[in-house]
Amino acid sequence: MVKSLTLVLILFCVKYTFGQDFFEKGYFINDTSKIECLVKNLDWKNNPRKFEYKILDIDFSKSIGIESVKEFGIYSTQTKYVKAIVKIDKSVQEIGTLSKDKNPEWKIDTLFLKAMIDGEASLYFYKSPSKLLFFYKLPDSDFQQLIYKKYLLADGAIAKNNMFRQQLWLDLKCEKINLVELERLSYNKSQLQAVFINYNQCVGKEVVNYLPNSNKKSSPKINVRVTPGFNRSAFSITYSNKDETMNLSTWGLRLGLEFEYIFPGNNKRWAFVFEPTFQSFVSDGLMGNVRTYVKYAAIEFPLGIRYSFINQKPKFYVNAFYNPNLSLDFNSNVRYGMMKIPVYSSPNFALGLGFQSKFASVELRYYTGRDLVFDQPEWQSNYTRIAFILGLRLKDLKRGK
């Protein structure tokens, strides 16, 4: 009964939270006004052409496209998209399909450009599956693409049209903008962002930086936690030769070491989790008239995926694990009278629900049934448990450090 209620609670919270969490406080501007609303934050990898919103948390969401919106944003992540009718280079830039024309292949298009810098000179970017392009805007002028194009020379070598450097030299006139530095400038977020911040500060204008961490590589992060706790375990076993069944339940300790690999992107919501865990179950009872002892003590190696709801304080997460039939066993067995049966367990799954602060976490996790005598055809067992887990962060690691 307790296991059923636990599983229902976890599933309900997962369903409710997945339905709510994506929507964050934001706005959009149409032809007549600014609308305060909740915007579904998908942490877009590529610039969108539409988005979902709702006015109140209890409302059904609506979809609205670029044809009806001038601008939209999300406050918590400093995200801002601006509609722009632009001249955009449609040249194919994949190696092997480059042309010999160094000039852009212009096309007029209507796009949502993502803001990087707002100021006297503003910087934006457009990301599609195949390219990353930057645009800038000066007062009383249209959006212009910063031109960068790879092309082929007559001998097949790859050359680059770096016209963007000349554009910046001509349009961003200030003593802090150095021609020698511009000639070394790369076509990327961090270096272009630095130039526009430098220019706006040079001319004494306020700067709004929408990507304050763009000069830092978005590298995966690994958190390491020790995860002590206790289990409420239930075990049933049937000896089919004698049609006898025994049911046991008890409390036991568990101790794990969790490695959480947080993927970059998608607001760092997703993580891969590996948690080697010591589990124990020791109990005995009567199977028919025969005293039967059960000892299960092993280190298990569950692998899982975790999804974090970053809007919650403390952070709320759910995870799902696959627990393979791979374990480091400590003489686990079932002893039926004089018969000693070694434990060989089947794989199973687990579903967890937890809350996480900066240094600690608390989780409730339900493990599905596992047969501990999987290789014995005349024996059938079912081992399930609910784990109450405390996580204490030891440190975090980042690639490149």
C-alpha positions in Angstrom: 0.0 0.0 0.0 2.8 2.4 1.0 4.7 1.6 -2.3 1.6 2.2 -4.4 0.9 5.6 -2.7 4.6 6.5 -3.2 4.5 5.7 -6.9 1.3 7.5 -7.4 2.7 10.6 -5.6 5.8 10.6 -7.7 3.9 10.2 -11.0 1.4 12.9 -10.1 4.2 15.4 -9.2 6.1 14.5 -12.4 2.9 15.1 -14.5 2.0 18.3 -12.7 5.5 19.8 -12.8 6.1 19.0 -16.4 2.9 20.7 -17.2 3.8 23.9 -15.3 7.5 24.5 -15.1 8.4 25.5 -18.6 6.3 28.7 -18.4 8.3 31.7 -17.0 7.4 35.3 -16.5 7.9 37.2 -19.7 6.2 39.5 -22.2 5.6 40.1 -25.9 4.9 43.2 -27.8 2.4 43.3 -30.6 1.3 46.1 -32.9 -0.5 48.0 -30.1 0.8 47.1 -26.7 3.1 45.1 -24.4 1.5 42.0 -22.9 2.8 40.6 -19.6 2.5 36.9 -19.7 4.1 33.5 -19.0 6.3 32.3 -21.9 7.2 28.6 -22.4 11.0 28.6 -22.1 12.5 26.0 -24.4 16.0 27.5 -24.3 15.9 27.5 -28.1 19.0 26.1 -29.7 17.9 27.7 -33.0 16.0 31.0 -33.3 12.3 30.3 -33.2 9.6 31.5 -35.4 6.8 31.1 -32.8 6.4 30.5 -29.1 3.8 29.5 -26.6 2.4 31.7 -23.8 -0.4 32.0 -21.4 -1.7 35.0 -19.4 -2.4 33.2 -16.1 -0.8 30.0 -14.8 -4.2 28.2 -14.9 -4.9 29.1 -18.5 -4.4 26.9 -21.5 -1.4 27.9 -23.5 -1.6 29.6 -26.9 0.8 29.7 -29.8 1.7 33.0 -31.5 4.0 33.5 -34.5 6.4 36.0 -35.8 3.7 37.6 -38.0 1.9 38.9 -34.8 4.8 39.8 -32.6 7.4 42.6 -32.6 9.4 41.4 -29.6 9.2 38.8 -26.8 11.3 38.0 -23.8 11.8 36.0 -20.6 12.8 38.0 -17.5 14.6 35.3 -15.4 17.0 34.3 -18.2 17.4 37.8 -19.7 16.2 36.4 -23.0 15.0 38.9 -25.7 14.0 38.2 -29.3 13.3 41.1 -31.7 11.5 40.7 -35.1 13.5 42.1 -37.9 13.1 42.2 -41.7 16.7 41.6 -42.8 18.9 40.9 -45.8 20.5 37.6 -44.9 23.2 35.6 -46.6 21.8 32.2 -47.6 25.1 30.8 -48.8 25.7 27.1 -47.9 28.7 26.9 -45.5 29.3 23.2 -45.0 32.7 21.9 -46.1 32.3 20.1 -49.4 29.5 22.3 -50.6 31.3 25.7 -50.6 31.0 27.9 -53.7 33.7 29.9 -55.4 31.8 33.1 -55.0 33.1 35.2 -52.1 30.1 37.5 -52.1 27.0 36.8 -49.9 23.9 35.3 -51.5 21.3 37.8 -50.2 17.7 37.1 -49.5 15.1 39.2 -47.7 13.6 37.3 -44.7 11.7 38.1 -41.5 13.4 36.6 -38.4 13.5 36.7 -34.6 17.0 37.9 -33.8 18.3 37.2 -30.3 19.6 40.2 -28.5 23.2 40.1 -27.2 24.0 43.8 -26.6 21.6 46.8 -26.3 23.1 50.2 -26.6 24.0 53.0 -29.1 25.2 50.1 -31.2 23.3 46.8 -30.6 24.3 43.3 -31.4 22.1 40.3 -32.3 22.5 36.8 -33.6 20.6 34.3 -35.7 21.2 30.6 -35.2 19.9 28.0 -37.6 20.8 24.3 -37.8 23.5 25.0 -40.4 25.0 28.5 -39.5 25.4 31.2 -36.9 25.1 34.8 -38.2 25.5 38.1 -36.4 23.6 41.3 -37.0 24.0 44.9 -35.7 21.9 48.0 -35.5 22.8 51.6 -35.2 20.4 54.5 -34.3 18.0 55.4 -37.2 19.3 52.5 -39.4 18.2 49.0 -40.3 19.6 45.8 -39.1 22.7 44.8 -41.0 24.4 41.4 -41.1 28.0 41.2 -40.2 29.5 39.6 -43.3 31.6 36.4 -42.9 31.7 33.7 -45.6 33.9 30.8 -46.5 34.5 30.1 -50.2 36.8 28.2 -52.5 39.8 29.5 -54.4 40.6 28.3 -57.8 43.1 25.7 -56.4 40.4 24.3 -54.1 41.8 25.9 -50.9 39.3 27.5 -48.5 39.3 31.3 -48.1 37.3 33.6 -45.8 35.5 36.8 -46.6 36.0 38.8 -43.4 34.1 41.9 -44.5 32.6 42.1 -40.9 35.9 43.6 -39.7 35.7 46.5 -42.2 32.0 47.0 -41.3 32.9 47.5 -37.7 35.8 49.8 -38.5 33.6 52.0 -40.6 30.6 52.1 -38.3 32.0 51.9 -34.8 34.3 55.0 -34.7 35.8 55.5 -31.3 39.4 55.8 -29.9 39.0 52.5 -28.1 38.3 50.6 -31.3 41.7 49.7 -32.7 42.2 48.7 -36.3 45.0 46.2 -35.5 42.7 44.4 -33.0 39.8 44.4 -35.5 42.0 42.7 -38.0 42.6 39.8 -35.6 38.9 39.6 -34.6 37.1 36.3 -34.9 33.5 35.8 -35.9 32.2 34.5 -32.6 30.0 35.6 -29.8 32.5 36.5 -27.1 34.8 38.6 -29.3 32.0 40.5 -31.1 30.3 41.1 -27.8 33.5 42.6 -26.3 33.8 45.0 -29.3 30.2 46.3 -28.9 30.5 46.6 -25.1 33.8 48.5 -25.6 32.2 50.8 -28.2 29.1 51.7 -26.1 31.3 52.4 -23.1 33.6 54.5 -25.3 30.7 56.8 -26.5 29.3 57.0 -22.9 26.1 55.0 -23.6 24.4 52.6 -21.3 25.0 48.9 -22.1 22.6 46.0 -21.5 24.3 42.7 -21.9 21.9 39.8 -22.5 24.6 37.2 -22.6 26.9 38.0 -19.7 28.5 34.6 -19.7 29.0 34.1 -23.5 32.8 34.5 -23.1 32.7 31.4 -20.9 32.5 28.0 -22.7 29.3 26.2 -21.8 31.0 23.1 -20.6 29.4 20.1 -19.0 29.5 20.0 -15.2 29.9 17.1 -12.8 28.5 17.2 -9.3 29.7 14.5 -6.8 27.5 13.7 -3.8 27.6 11.1 -1.0 24.0 9.7 -0.7 23.3 8.0 2.6 19.7 6.9 3.5 17.5 4.1 4.4 15.2 1.7 2.7 11.8 0.3 3.4 12.1 -3.0 1.7 9.7 -5.9 1.0 10.6 -9.3 -0.2 8.5 -12.3 -1.2 9.7 -15.7 -2.3 7.9 -18.8 -3.6 9.2 -22.4 -3.8 7.2 -23.9 -6.6 8.2 -27.5 -5.8 6.3 -27.2 -2.5 3.9 -24.4 -3.4 5.2 -22.4 -0.4 5.5 -18.6 -0.1 7.1 -16.3 2.4 6.7 -12.5 2.7 9.1 -10.3 4.6 9.6 -6.6 5.1 12.2 -4.6 7.0 14.1 -1.3 7.2 17.7 -1.2 6.0 20.6 1.3 5.4 21.9 2.3 2.0 25.0 4.4 1.1 25.8 5.7 -2.4 28.2 7.9 -4.2 26.4 9.9 -6.9 28.0 11.4 -10.1 25.7 13.9 -11.8 26.8 15.0 -15.3 24.9 18.1 -16.2 24.6 18.6 -19.9 25.2 22.2 -21.3 22.3 23.9 -23.0 18.6 23.6 -22.4 19.1 25.8 -19.2 21.1 22.8 -17.8 17.9 21.0 -17.0 19.1 17.5 -18.1 21.7 15.4 -16.4 23.1 11.8 -16.6 23.4 10.2 -13.2 25.5 7.2 -12.1 25.2 6.2 -8.5 27.1 3.1 -7.2 25.1 2.2 -4.1 25.5 -0.3 -1.2 22.1 -1.9 -0.4 21.3 -4.5 2.3 18.3 -6.6 3.2 18.6 -9.1 6.1 15.6 -10.9 7.5 14.1 -14.4 8.1 10.8 -16.1 8.5 9.0 -19.4 8.0 8.3 -20.8 4.6 5.9 -23.6 5.5 7.6 -25.2 8.5 11.1 -24.3 7.3 13.0 -21.4 8.8 14.3 -19.4 5.8 17.0 -16.7 6.0 17.5 -14.0 3.4 20.7 -12.0 3.1 21.1 -9.5 0.2 24.2 -7.2 0.5 25.6 -5.7 -2.6 26.8 -2.6 -4.4 24.5 -1.8 -7.3 25.3 0.4 -10.3 22.2 2.2 -11.4 22.3 4.5 -14.4 19.8 7.3 -14.8 18.5 10.5 -16.4 17.6 13.5 -14.2 15.4 16.4 -15.2 15.6 19.6 -13.0 12.9 22.2 -12.7 15.1 25.3 -12.4 12.3 27.7 -11.5 11.7 26.0 -8.1 13.5 27.2 -5.0 14.8 24.8 -3.8 15.3 23.1 -7.1 12.9 20.3 -7.8 13.9 17.3 -9.9 12.7 13.9 -11.1 14.8 11.0 -12.3 14.5 7.6 -13.7 17.1 4.8 -13.4 17.9 1.5 -15.0 19.5 -0.9 -12.5 21.3 -3.7 -14.5 21.9 -7.2 -13.2 25.5 -6.1 -12.5 26.5 -5.8 -8.8 29.4 -6.4 -6.4 28.0 -9.1 -4.1 28.9 -9.7 -0.5 28.0 -13.4 -0.1 24.2 -12.8 -0.6 22.1 -15.8 -0.4 18.7 -17.4 0.5 19.0 -20.2 3.0 16.0 -22.6 3.1 16.8 -25.1 5.8 20.0 -26.8 4.7 19.6 -25.5 1.1 21.7 -22.5 0.3 20.7 -20.6 -2.8 23.1 -17.9 -4.1 21.6 -14.6 -5.2 21.6 -13.8 -8.9 19.4 -10.7 -9.5 17.4 -9.6 -12.5 17.5 -5.9 -13.7 14.9 -3.4 -12.5 14.0 0.3 -12.7 13.6 3.2 -10.3 11.7 6.5 -10.3 12.6 9.3 -7.9 11.4 12.7 -6.9 13.6 15.2 -5.0 14.5 18.7 -3.9 18.0 20.1 -4.2 19.7 23.1 -2.7 23.3 24.2 -3.4 24.9 21.7 -1.0 22.2 19.1 -0.1 19.3 17.2 -1.6 16.5 15.0 -0.3 14.9 12.4 -2.5 12.1 9.8 -2.4 12.8 6.9 -4.8 10.7 3.8 -5.7 12.4 0.7 -7.0 10.4 -1.8 -9.1 10.5 -5.5 -8.4 13.7 -7.4 -8.7 14.0 -11.2 -8.7 17.0 -12.2 -6.5 17.0 -15.8 -7.6 16.6 -15.1 -11.2 18.6 -18.2 -12.3 16.6 -20.7 -10.2 13.5 -21.9 -12.2 11.9 -23.6 -9.1 12.2 -20.4 -7.1 10.6 -17.0 -7.8 11.1 -13.8 -5.7 10.2 -10.2 -5.8 12.3 -7.6 -4.0 11.0 -4.0 -4.0 11.9 -1.0 -1.9 11.3 2.7 -1.2 14.5 4.7 -0.5 14.7 7.9 1.5 17.9 9.5 0.4 19.9 12.5 1.7 22.5 13.9 -0.7 25.5 15.9 0.5 27.6 17.5 -2.3 31.3 17.0 -2.0 32.4 19.0 -5.0 31.7 19.9 -8.6 34.0 19.4 -11.5 34.1 21.2 -14.9 35.8 20.0 -18.0 38.9 22.0 -18.8 39.6 22.7 -15.1 
